[in-house]
Each structure stands twice: as structure tokens, then as C-alpha cells.
């Protein structure tokens, strides 16, 4: 299981950073750091189903070892020594026998799995990043692993200082901690400064809400603006689920910030702050995003954008007109526009879309024209075109009635013919947004 690989990888880095000898084992790390911090308390930091830390020990064992946590610890040590590898002692492994719900992972192949692998799996799981949907990511990268490791002690303190807070949420905590510790203003000497975590009520207790997967990706993009990382995504429950290895194309994501600085430099009233970009709610959930194989800009499609795309241009496109009703609507408009331009990857298309929007408004508002209603209808048909053929056909009809905008329309036809077909709905939506924005200003 990949938990063991990550655990061993981190242990190697830990030895190097803290001058430990190569003989320093996963068992030693477990004994010295993981057990005291995670399990030597009534409130545990991590849940491993069916493990000795999940089960109530015998009263005789509690008396023998002095307290409940030590009885559970010794039950784990004994089980690792005498039992075959299974999910209760090797995190992420298969069930003990064919009757378990994860028995599909069982095999007759005799894999050489030693105790070191099993202890390492506990370390690896402690470095998992929980995201919305109940999934966990493991990322083989030194800064990520040490950032999460440094957050363990903060989670223990937070748990102790927050009455009635649900325990066993280390992966969920890690998702929030990564986003916090990767902020530009993070101070290692004052690690909890400006730390905010959302709390929700779960079965009569308060619990840390799972971090949005998109926010974790944004946080990673700040530290790895020029790097594509690989994440292993999975869920451990009654039936284990593996989404596999996913490329996180972070330079793609980082382009949102770079374009923001270019596009809105002269529009202080609508400029997006970093935290506003990172609040982005996505159309795709984490599982769907992983199905793409690569998580990049496409996976970050805004959740409600398709409501404003021309009807039938894409699945779920509704053709609604965007409404500028309050300050939040200007923020949403800016976010949608930013994502579309990043996807089109050509800032000149914004100027072109704005030019088309201006031309259509002028076309509708020609003075002393009895056919004004017909002109408005034709303008609407341009904006509602669901494909490039119809779009060009309607633009041509507009041009026949008002040839003054020939250069603008010629340019837009040339550019749309060059772009991939699945980009046309995005460009068309950009025109619709620019049209509505200009109209709201008049």
C-alpha cells in the first residue's frame, strides 16, 4: 500500500533532517513520536478501522500495562508480530480473511511484508491530506510532508483546547493545515496566527469540516508554481476505494493568479484577491476531477458557469443572462471571466469579446430605426448561438445591416475558426458576460 511507501520516504527524510542513523526504524518513530502524540490520550488523532486503537482492550490488559492506551499499544505490537498483514495493523491493506468487505484485495501470492512496512503505513496515513468527498491524497514531496508533520502537534493542541471537538480527524486537519501553512504570510515561529478552520455539527458533536479539494490545489500551486506534482488518491472505509495516481498540473492553476494581475490591473473595483479566487466552488467533485487523469484548469470549472453558457452548447448549459445585482455578482463575474480567459489561454480574446459586445449594443441602439426590435432579436441570436456555424451565420446577418463593424467581426471569425471546438462555448459565454457588464454600466 502506498501509505507504507510514503511512511518510509518520510522516515528517510526525517533521518536526514534530524541526523538520525540509518538504523532508526519506523517502529522507533512510532514509539517515540506517533504513539505519544496520536494515541496516548483519550482523544486519538487518527482512526484506523478494526485496529487495536479502535477496540476496547480487556480490563486485565489495562491493569497489566497501567492504562487503556498502553494496553491498546501492546495489542498492536503483538498483532504485528504474530498476525499476517491485514487492514487492522497495516493501514490500507486488505481484510484479514475472505469474509471482510475488503477481501477483494486478498491474494494467494506470498508478498514479503515485514513489520517495518506495517509501522511505516501508520506514518504514511498520518501524512494523508483529506479533501471533500471523503478522499485522501498522499503526495511524495518533502515540503508537503514536513509541513504536515509540523502540523501534528498543532492538531493535538487544538483538540485539547477545543471542548467537545470530534477527534480522529488527522487527514481532515491536514487539509486545512496545508492550506494555512502554504500561505505567503505563514510564520513558523507563530504557526497558529491567522489560522481559521470551519467547524460543523456532526451527531451532536462539533467536527472540523473537510477542506474543499480545490482549495488544497490552490495552496499547492503557491509553493509549486512551476511543478507538476503526483498525488495518490484513495478512501479507506468498509470498502477501500483507490482513485490512483493523479497529476496535479500546478503551473496551469497558477496561471489564474498571473492573468488576474494582467486583466484587472486597471479595474480596482472588480479585482480578485487571492482568497476570493481560492473560494471557487467547482462543477466537478474530487472523484470526477480525478477521472480526467490530470487536475488542472479544466477541473476547476466554476460550479454554476454552465447556467450562463448558450443553451445546448455543452451538457447542462442553460443560456441564462447574468445579473449584476450586488457586489457579490461583480465578484462572480470576475471569477468566471478569469477562468474562461485562462482556459482560452489568449488574453487578446477578452478584448475581442469586449469589442463584439460593444458592437452588438451599438447595433441594437441605432437611432431612428423602426426595426429596432428585429435588431435586438438578431443580437440575441448571436449571443445564443450554440455552435460556431450558427454564430458566424448570425454575425453575417448583423454585418449586412451594420457594415461599420466589419473589422471586429472579421477578427472574431478568424479567431473562432482557429480555436478548438470545445473552446467556442467558453468564448461565446465571454461575449455574453461582456455584453451584460457593458449594458449594466450604461
N, C-alpha and C positions, 0 to 999 in steps of 0.2 A: 504494500500500500504506500502511496505517495507521502502519507504522514510520516512514515519511518524515514524516507529519503530526506524530507525537509528537516526532521529532527536531527539526523546525522550531519546534514550540511550545516545547520546552525551550531551544532556542538563543535564542529571543526573550526568555525569562525570564532566561537566563544573561547576555545583554547588559545587561538592566536591572539585575540584581543586582550585576554586576561592572563597570558603567559602560563597557561596550564600545559602539562606534559601531554604527549600523545596517548599516554596510558589512562588519561582522565576519561572515564566512561559515561555512557548515558545513564547507567544505574547510579553513579556518583552524582551526576547532575540532578537526577530525580530525587535522590535522598537529601541533597544539600539545598536545593532551590525549589524544585517543583512541588514536592510533597509539603514542606513547611508553608509555602505561600498559597498553594491551591487547596489543600485538603486537611491541614491540621487545625481545623476550626469547624464550628457547627455549619457555617456557611461556606460551601465549596465554590471555587471559581469556574469549574468545568464539569460537565455531565458526560459520562461515558456509560451508555446503557448496559445493564446487567453486570457491570464491573463490581468488585468488592466495595467500592466507594458509593455505589448505588444501592447496595443491600445492607440491611441491618445485621451487624455481627452478633454472634452468640454472646450471651451475657458472660459466660465463662471466659471467652476470649477478651472481653472488655476488662474483666478483673485481672486476667493474666498479664495483659500488656499495659494496664493502667488507665486507659481511656479509649473511647469509641474510635477515634481517628487512627490510633496506633494499631488497634485490632484490625481495622479495615486495611491499613497499610501492610500489615504482616500477612493478611489473607491474600493480598495481591502478590506479594513477593513469593509466597508459597505456590500460588497458582501458576505464576510464570515459570517457576522451577519444574513443576511436575505435569502441568497440563499441556496438551497440544495447542498451537496458536489458535485463538478464536477472538471474536469481537469484544469479549469482556476484558481481555488482558492485552490485546493487540489492536489498537484503535484503528477502525476502518477495515478490519479483516472480516472473514466470513463467520457464520454461526458455528457453534460447536458441533452440531450434528445436522442431519438432513431434515429434522423437524422444525428447525428455525426458519424464520421468514427470509433470512439472507442466505439460505442453504444453497442457492443457485451459484454462489461463489465457491462452493466446495469443489475440490478436485482430488483425484487419486494420485496425482503427481507428487512426488516426495520433494517438496521445496526445503532447502536448508534455511530454516528460520531460527535464529538464536535469541537469547534473552536480550541482547543489546538492541536488536531490531525492535523488540516489543517496547522496551523503555523509550527508545527514540520516537516511537509512534505517539507517545503521550506528549513529548516535547513538540512534535510537529503539529498535533491537533491544537495545542495551546497557542500556536502561531497562525491559526486559521483566521481569515477575515470574513465575518458574517455579513451577508447582504440580503436585501429584501427578497422574499420568496423562500427563505429558509435554506439558502445555499451558502457554501463556504468556499473561499478561494485560498489557495496556497501559492505563494509567489517566491520563487527561488532568486532572491536578490538581497544582498547584505543590508542595505539601508532599511529596507522594509522589515526584515526580520529583527534587527536590533531596535528599531522604533517600537515594534510590537512588544518585544521583550521588556523594554523600559516602561511600557505601559502596564505591565502586570502588577507591579507594586502599587501603582496609582488606582487600579481597579480594586485591589484589596482595601486600600484606604477609603475609597469612595463607598464601597459596600459597608464598611464599618461605620461610616459617618452618615449613612442614609437609612433611617429606620424603615422597616417593612419592605425594603427593596428585595425583589426576587434575586436569588443567587444563580450560580452555574451558567453565566452568560458571557464567558470569556470571548467567544467568537464575535458575539454582538458588540461587546465592548471594543474589541479590536477594530471593528469597522469604524466606530466613532473616533477612537484614538488615532488611527491612521490619518483620518481627515484633519484632526486637530494638530497633530504633531508635524504634518507636512505643510501647514500654513506658513507663509513667509515670516509672520511675526511670532512664531513659536520660540519660547525661551526655555532652554533646557534647565536653567537654574530655577525657573519658576514654572514648572510644567503644567500646572493646573490653571494658570492665568487665562482668562477668556474661554475656558472650556465649557461648552454647553452641550447637554445631551437631552434628547427628548424622552420623556417618561410617559408610559401608558398604563392603564389598569388592566391586569390580567388575572382572572379568577380570584378577585378580592385582594390581590397584591399589586404593588406598583412594579413595573419592569421597564428595562431600557428598551426603547423601540429599535427595531432593526434599521440599520442605515440604508438609505437608497443606494442601489448599486452604482448609479450614475455619479453620485457624489464621491464615491470611492475612486472611480475612474478619473474624475476631475482632479482629485487630490494627487493621484499618482502622476498625472500629466504635468504637475508643477515641478516635481522633482526629476522627471524623466522626459523632458520636452523633446529630446532627440532620440528616444529609445522606444523600441517595441518590446514590451515585456511579455512573458508567457505565464498564464495563470492556469492552475489546475482547479477545476470547479466540481463540487460534489455536495451531497447531502447524506448525512448519516441518521437514519431513523429505523423504524421497523423494517423497512425495505431500503437498502442503500441505493442511492442514485448517483451515477457518475456522468457529468456533462463533458468531461475530457479536458484536453489542453486547449486553451483559447488564447489567441494572440490579442494583446491589448495594444492597439496602434495609437500610442500616446502623442506622437507628432501631429497626427490627424486631429486629435482633440485639442491640442494646444493652439491650433490654427484659429479656433474660436476667439481666444484672447487677443491674438495678433491682429485679426481682422477687426475686432471691436475697436482697437486703438486707431485703426485707419479710418473706418467707416464713420464713427461717431465723434471724431476729433472736434468738429465744429457744431456739434449738436448736444450741448451740455444738458439740455432738458430731457434727453432720452438716453444718455449714455448709460451703459450697463456696468454695474460694479461686479467684481469677481464673485461675491457671494450671491448676487442675483442670477448670474449665469449658472452657478452651481445648484440653484434651487430647481433647475429644469426637471420637469416631470416628463417621462418618456412614453412614447407609444408602445415600445417593446418592453416586456418584462425581462428579467435577467435570463431566464431559460430561453426565451425566444431570441434574445440578443446573442446568446452563445451558439445557437443553431447556425448563425452566419459564419462561424469559424473564426471571425475577426471582429473584435469590438472596436469600432471607430466612429466616425461622424454619423454614418447611416444608422447605427444602433441607438444614437442619441436623438432620433427624430422626436420633436416635441409632441406631447400626448394628444393635443387637440388640433394640431395643424391641419389634418385632413378634412376637418369640418369646413375649411375655407378654400380647399382646392376645388377646381372645376369639377362638377358632377361627372362621374364615370371616367375621370382621368386616371384614377387609382382606386384600389379597393377602399371602401368606406368614405370616399370623397363625397362631400355633401353640397358644395357650392354656396355656402353661406357667405354673406357680406360681413366683413369685420366691422365691429362697432367701437368707436372711440368714445367711451362713456365716462371714464375716470382716469386717475393717474396710473392705476394698475394696467389698464388697457394699453397705455403707451409702453409700459414695460414689456407686456406680452408681445406687442407688435415688434418692438426692437429685438426681442429674443428670437422670434420667428424669422425675422428678416436676416438676422445674423447667421442663423443656422442654414438658411437657404443659400446665402451667398457663399458660405464655407463649403457647402455641398457642390455648388456650381463651380467653385474654385476659380472664379473670374470676376474680380471686382468691377470690371467695366460693364458687366451685365446689370449692375444696380443702376448705373447712370442711364443705360439703355431702357431699362424698365421704367425708370422715372420719366424719361422722355416720351415713351409710349403713353403713359398715364396722363401726362400733360397734354399731349396731342388729342387724346380721347376726350378730355374735359373741354378743350377748346372746340373740338368737333361738335360736342353736344350743345355748346353755348353760343353757336353762331347767331349773330343778331339778325332780326327781321327774316327769320326762316320759318315758313309755315309748316314745313315738315319736321319741326324740331322733335316731335315725339318719335318719328321714324329714326331720326338720328340717334336718339337715346337708346332705342331698341337695338340698332346696329352696333352701337358702342358696347352694349351689354352682351351681345352675341360674340364680340371679340373676346371679352373677358371670360365668357362661359365656355369657350372652345375647349373641348376635351382632348383634342389631338392636334398635331401640327398642321395637317391638311386643312381642317376647318378653320384654324387660326389664320392661316395665310389667305384663305378664301375670303374671310370676313374683313381682314385688313385691306385686301384689294378693293373690296366694296367701299370701305371708308375712304381709301385713297382716290377712288373715282369721283367722290363727292367733294373731297378737300385735298387737292394735289399739293398744297403747301408743305405737307409733312412727308413728302416723298423720300427725303434723305433718311429720316428717322426710321420709317417703315422698311426701307430697303436694307438698312443696317440690321434691324431686328430679324428680318427674314434670313439674311446671310448667317447670322449667329445661331439662330434656332436650327437651321439646316445642318450646322456643324456639330451641335451638341448631341449626346446620346439620347435616345428616345425617352428613357425613363427620367431624364432631366427636364423635359418640357413641362410637365405639370408643376415642377418647382418654379421654373421661370414664369410661367403663366400666373402662378399664385403671387409671385413677387410683384408682377404688374398690378394685380388686384389690390395688394396691400398698398402700393404706392399711390394708386388711384384713390383709394379710400382716405389715405393720410392727407393727400393734397386737397381733397374735397372737404375734409374736416377743418382745414386751415382757412378756407375761403368763407 
